[in-house]
Amino acid sequence: MYCLSCLYLIATKTMKSGDATITVNPAYDVGSGDATVAFGYDSGDTSVDVTASKDGQTITVSHQVDDDNRVAPTVALQSGDVSVEWERSLGDGNSVTTTVTPDESVDIEWSDEAWTANINLGLEGASIGGANVSIKRELNF
């Protein structure tokens, strides 16, 4: 027995253009009829990702500023909402990633070997609200 309403069709096409890589990724949910398409352009230190559906479109431009810092602003085109992500490498695969979404939140993820700490701070104007903090450790047996 097959569930056609559970079917989700995804395709990916990757192409080279000089030193850049272009990716097109359309997806279609048979059950809901929702379709999305994601376009990616990666030229080394800078990448651009555009995601579009009937409900909204976003564009993210990510730039590796130096060996340790990456900045990635995202704009939701219909609403005009903006967020900015900053990732700081701490070496040995460890990092701190901070995402600021004005009038909504400041999210911080600190990955340190097997430990990950997540902090979510509510943000309203210049006022910071209550904090939600979670800490987890990956265990391998």
TARAGI-V331469 format. One line per field, one symbol per residue. ss: DSSP state (H for helix, E for strand, - for the rest). phi: phi as a letter, one per 40 degrees, with the letter a starting at -180 (. if undefined). psi: psi as a letter, one per 20 degrees, with the letter a starting at -180 (. if undefined). Layout:
ss->???
phi->???
psi->???
//
This chain:
ss->---HHH-EEE--EEEEE--EEEEEEEEEE-----EEEEEEEE---EEEEEEEE---EEEEEEEE----EEEEEEEE-----EEEEEEEEEE--EEEEEEEE---EEEEEEEE--EEEEEEEEEE--EEEEEEEEEEE----
phi->.bbccccbcbbbbbbcbgcbbbbbbcabccccgcbbabbbbbbgcbbbbbbbaccibbbbbbbccadbbbbacbbccccgcbbbbbbbcbgfgcabbbbbbdfbabbbbbbbfccbbbbbbcbbgccbccbbbbbbbcbbb
psi->pqnhiipoppqpppqqncjqppppnqqpohgijpqqpppqooldipqppppprhirqqppoppogahipppnqppohghjqqqppppopjqkjqrpppppoqjfrppppopndiqppppppqpocjppbqpppqpqpppp.
//
